Amino acid sequence: MNKSESKVYKQLLLALRGRLRGDVNAMADAALNKTRSEASGDLSSMPLHMADVGSDNFEQEFTLSLMENDEETLGQIEAALERIEDSTFGVCTECRGKIPKARLQALPYTAHCVKCAQRVQSQGRM
């Protein structure tokens, strides 16, 4: 991959990283810092209904799950930025074959070609 193509992917990855970091921070604030009662302005510790407590817990668990997925993606983005610096971006880390540009445009942080990604995913080690 030439330098101009690498630069385009680097900018794309940096923008994606910035957006995900903002999303993770916003989700963390929403999930960890405010309960439903605090958000609505009710500062009493008594919920209106027990179902509200369950809903709050579900929303918090769901948000934490989304944050975990985003953190994993951020790690993959960091690894892709390192591969750009090492001039190995666009090369499958498994088979050392070239990753098609269409795949890189869809998943710019991918480390695998489609064939290897399917094999790695089926082995549960992605």
Buried (B, 14 or more C-beta within 10 A) or exposed (E): BEEEBBEBBBEBBEEBBEEBBEBBEEBEEBBEEEBBBEEEEEEEEEBEEEEBBEEBEEBBEEBEEBBEEBEEBBEBBEBBBEBBEEEBBBBBBBEEEEBEEEBBEEBBBBBBBEEBBEBBEEEEEE
